[in-house]
Amino acid sequence: MNLLNEIAEAVINGDSEKASILAKQIVDMKVIDLNEAILNGLNRGMAKVGELYEKREYFLPEIIVAADALYDALAVFHPYLKTQLQKYKATVVIGVVRGDIHDIGKNMIKIFLETAGYKVIDCGRNVSADIFIGEIKKHNAEVLALSTLMTPTLDSMREILDLLKHEGIYEKLKIIIGGAAPDEKFAAEIGAIYLKDPNAAIQFLDTYFSGGQT
Amino acid sequence: MELFEKVPEILEGILGKPGATVPTFPIILGYSINEYHKHTGIPAPEIMKDGRKIAEAQIYVARRFKIPFVITIIDLNVIGEAFGATLTYMQDVIPVHEIPAIKTLEDIDTLQPKDPHRDGRMPEIIKTAGIFGQKFSGQGELSFGGCEGPITAAGSVWGVENLMRNMIKNPDLVHKVLAACTDTIIDFCNTQIDAGVLGIGLAEPTASSTCISPQFFQEFAVPYLKKITRNVNSPAFLLHVCGESQNIVKLVSKIPNILIFSVDQIDLRAAKGQIGKKFLILLGNVSTGIMRRGTPVEVEVAAKACLSEGATGGKFILSTGCDIAPGTQPKNIETLIRIGKTYGKFP
């Protein structure tokens, strides 16, 4: 098994120690480009984790330890990445809407977005509309990703979309929503796109930013 | 069963007796706080920290819609807050969890069960149970006490990510936290029973198959749920698991004294097959999204689908998959109840 497959496996298995050792080996060998190691090693492993969650072979504990392994390996790569950083596909402002603090889903999608090559501005949880809008403007973001677990806070999503329209920046953004509470119908009502899991989100954004049909 | 003596029509509906109707009511926890806040102008934090006002809020909504069931559970951070978790109190809705109680691994070594008469909002919830026992105990009225289940409580105490990470990395620590939460839950629920409620409900969304595998449910939830149902002096328990729960139906059906399983994302027909001849009542599962945003016609379609899938043979209560959202239109609540009465008749 080559190092890229091994490091992907370490992520899938949530083996932080092994992922870090392999990352160090990759750095020391100076044969594999680190962006390649991130894309075809760490990211590929995390994409597989997403698939396994979709099939309910993995659950949140397995995703969390896989993400830990990925971040530990990334920390090894980080000092050597200075000039090698890939160009971001797009900038995504992300957060859990006002009234909700359940951020596991948001943290998961953040991991998947970052590892897929998106710059992610994380606004945190229980975030009000004005904070989202401030961050979108500040970073000139192309995507807004909103999440909520609870139905009571769906109204906060609607409020954000209304404000975006009022501010005249709605048309410039792709707005994706997720979490346990929203669905496709609600998304259509407020003018957003509902994506059921991290893989669907990556697939959608990758297609959109590569000029394909979404 | 003694529990249902005051509500014979519910018992007959559950047993599927000819001419009886499927018992029908939505879950009205956070909804009741928001409605009572709008009705009285009292800020939600004031209601949430006052056991009397919590009781008044639920009874206000129950009487308005002729709902026969109230329960002391409103939010799922009562145990967490008693252990020292920080919540943010919102002006119009229930509080949200902000910072876990456990900050370092050393905190786990010193973790002790909390006192229901002293810690957090538990003394207030006990007051709620007492008021239910006095004011919601007439003919046709059923009052339950309760709190969050052990996994959900442990998530509030330690933080859900930490809890889940350590289910894999350090299960012994997880068991320590679960043990302290479970002992607190047992004392808290027994005190509520003593105060006057008829049964106990446990809300355990963090143990759903949306979050953890059925194997982890077996390992981390079942032993503690069993300990609770064996040590709390309640004739029966309601277990609420919102999220996916199809793959844990059989496991739940084997936990002694769980009488009602409140379900959300599940195929009711398949679940009834999984339960077989065991006496486990399913309660559910009209989507709270449809209740909040749908039209009465959409609520009607969803409620009829639940009746079609779940009511045959009894052991079914038509309800919502979870707590209905603040802002849910009264006409949708009325539609749900009307559909149960009109189309839930047993031949």
Interface residues (C-beta under 8 A of the other chain):
Chain A: G14 R56 F59 L60 P61 E62 I64 V65 D68 G99 D100 I101 H102 I104 N107 N126 M150 T151 P152 L154 D155 A180 A181 P182 D183 K185 F186 E189
Chain B: G30 N34 T88 M90 V93 V96 H97 E98 V160 E161 M164 R165 M167 I168 K169 S209 T210 C211 I212 S213 F216 G243 E244 N247 T288 G289 R292 R293 C322 I324 A325 P326 G327
